[in-house]
Amino acid sequence: MRLGLPSTAVVGDRFEVSDRTVAAIGLSVFHDVGLLTTNNSDMVVGKNKMRREKAKVRKDLRFQALSEAQALPLKELYFDGRKDSTLIEERVYTKICMIKEKEEHLSLEERVHLTLLI
């Protein structure tokens, strides 16, 4: 029986806990609840199972976010001529240097257009 643990994977990802730790916590919970006994060891949770589950949940969430973003129509894109300074980390040999770069300022806006009847 395939046991999916998406909420466990999400919580482990949220608190940045290692896969091994999440698997150990899941195993102990199954043991305490009585789902995991010496006779029935079908519900064993391993670190690789948690890693696969985390990857699957991330892929599903990414797909969901992309589909929601594509459903929203782009109304108006404004270039206001402003340039922002952005700090970028750049590796030079063994050192990491902070470099300021100028980027154009873009703003996405959705405005309600009113038609006036005169």
Buried (B, 14 or more C-beta within 10 A) or exposed (E): EEEEBEEBBBEBBEEEBEBEEBBBBBBEEBEEEEEBEEEEEEBEBBBEBBBEBBEEBEEEEEEEEEEEEEEEEEEEEEEEEEEEEEEEEEEEEEEEEEEEEEEEEEEEEEEEEEEEEE
